[in-house]
Amino acid sequence: MAFYQETLTLNSRRAGTHEFTDSVAQVVTRSGFDRGLVSVFCQHTSCSLVIMENADPTARRDLEAWMNRLVPDDDPEFEHTLEGPDDMPSHIKMALTRTSETVPFMNGQLQLGTWQGLFLWEHRVAPTTRRVVVTVMGEARQT
């Protein structure tokens, strides 16, 4: 099994989910592999990754609203507030979710379900630049 790796730079304009499925699919294509696994890892502690419905945005909005009710900004009990009222809540939201996802691919195509997409889930309010390491593990296409 061979490996191919790239780091994507994603810009989030606001808190919420930002789809980047196509960017990961392009990395898989550039790898030249026919089948295998792609691992996606976020190098930050105040955002996360999620596979979520990509057809109806209300599903993502409901998920985000639920998480915001669970971990509200500006909780007076938080000590870690140096970077603002969303600082500690963003770390908790990341810890409750995931910083990596793994997706199989066949024939060079991600094997996500019909309504699934890969999303960066930004937990900070301000626009932020994020790095996501994409590691493709697979077998080369047969010629």
Secondary structure, 3 states (H helix, E strand, C coil): CEEEEEEEEEEECCCEEEECHHHHHHHHHHHCEEEEEEEEEECCCCEEEEEEECCCHHHHHHHHHHHHHHCCCCCCCCCCCCCCCCHHHHHHHHHHCECEEEEEEECCEECCCCCEEEEEEECCCCCEEEEEEEEEEEEECCC
